[in-house]
Amino acid sequence: MAAETSCEVETVLGKRRKFQLKKTIGLWRGISVLCGVIIGSGIFITPGGILRASNGSVGLSLIVWMCGGIIGSLSALGYCELSTTIGESGGNFTFYSLTYGPSIGFLLVWMNAIAPFGDAVKIISLARYTLESFTGGCSPPNSAITLTAVVFLCSFLYSNCLSTKGTLKIEIVCTCAKFLAMATIAVTGVVMLVRQNPVGINNFKTAFDPKPFETMDWGNFAAVFYQVVWPYSGWNSVSYLVEEIRDPSKIVPLATIGTLVLVTISYLLVNIGLFGVLTVEEIMESKAVAGLFASRVFGSVSWLVPLLVCVCIIGSYNASVLVYGRPPFAAARRNCLPRIFSMAHIHRYTPCPAYIWNAVGTLVLVGIADFDTLLESVGFIEWLITGLNAGSVLILRKKFPDVERPYKAPTFAPILVILFSIFFMVSPIITKPKVSYLYSLVYIVSGFIAYFAVIRPKRNYAFADKFTLFCQKLFQVAPTDFEPKLAKPDN
């Protein structure tokens, strides 16, 4: 393999070989990547927030978890159509650039870079659970959490730069550990219920008690869908890697829909397990509910569950580095970022500069330990992205009616998703506005300013070529071959 650099081009039988990211992902690796990104800290830190927003109603909180999976599945149908039709890595960036123009595509990459809330939540959760394994459940100081998070972040960044295949192997191992951790909680909780544990019996006897509904703050309840979107986020991950999938027209729909069904069932069982052991008040007050569950059930070996949770978060963050390195990579290929971010390592075929682009923003956010604020900001942006994705399905059908679509979603799916997204974005803002929503707006506005001030004018800076060449030598990267399947819009 070779690249367009000053070095000699490698040939096979006299013909130049294309320098591209390798197709290394089959069905099971695709599923492991999806499970890796989706199942992480979310299922272990959001049950309390969802239960608080549900006013302590066990039954309502379980319905919310189920609704999150259903909405995610409807969204995924449209995403599968976009991925298999366009056939380019980059996920949302590619879809938005073709649908709404490069300014909206750039906006996604910008928000991921300066405000990677999801990655920050994952790496902070990993640091917290790791330290609590050594502190007997006591809360470690924030400074220790921050330093540990930075060490983990740099370690995963380095491993992803080394090898995509190695990252995928880690994901398979972590996926097994994820389901082991969730099965441990679910089975233990069910066993406690069978043994007539009074706490669990009371939780389910009063699951749909009318009292919580009578005093419900419905404005706050609407915001619960900002939190539930987080544990399911990442269902679109395979589409970010579509150029590295062996048979995307088959694997993308199978892996995406199959994984979401499996994850939704698993999340419901985990919550049932938690309610079988812990009181409603304990779940609402805990920020590390798996650790509390383990100390209540397993006693002296309670550290095993937090350890498994750490492995879950390792898999999730590791997969996030892999997946979310593709949007800046794709953006640079379409001239929405400096060329250096479109380059890959000449021997390892990994987009190292794009990984570093995303890591910088995460480093800034690891000092914020307010999970609720982070999750609410994640939720607002995720619902915006979800609605834009669904809109892309309908608009691209009009823009490119004659393009072959290996998979076509039912039309009702994107329409429903658009309606859900509008409701869940607008309702909490009207009924109970919070400062975290303002943060999201600031990030969006700053992205537009950056695009129209720096990117769109396409200025040629004197130092740019020298800086690019320096980075190429430093990271040993070169431009990749790229031919877009669909035409780039002019605006």
Secondary structure as UniProt FT lines:
FT   STRAND          11..12
FT   TURN            13..14
FT   STRAND          15..16
FT   HELIX           27..38
FT   HELIX           42..45
FT   HELIX           47..53
FT   TURN            54..56
FT   HELIX           58..86
FT   TURN            89..91
FT   HELIX           92..99
FT   HELIX           102..114
FT   HELIX           117..132
FT   TURN            133..137
FT   HELIX           142..162
FT   HELIX           164..194
FT   TURN            195..196
FT   HELIX           198..205
FT   TURN            206..208
FT   HELIX           210..214
FT   HELIX           218..222
FT   HELIX           224..232
FT   TURN            233..236
FT   HELIX           237..240
FT   HELIX           242..244
FT   HELIX           248..275
FT   TURN            276..277
FT   HELIX           280..285
FT   HELIX           289..297
FT   HELIX           299..301
FT   TURN            302..303
FT   HELIX           304..324
FT   HELIX           326..333
FT   TURN            334..335
FT   HELIX           339..342
FT   STRAND          343..345
FT   TURN            346..348
FT   HELIX           352..365
FT   TURN            366..367
FT   HELIX           371..399
FT   TURN            401..402
FT   HELIX           412..431
FT   HELIX           435..450
FT   HELIX           451..455
FT   TURN            456..458
FT   TURN            462..463
FT   HELIX           464..475
FT   STRAND          477..479
//
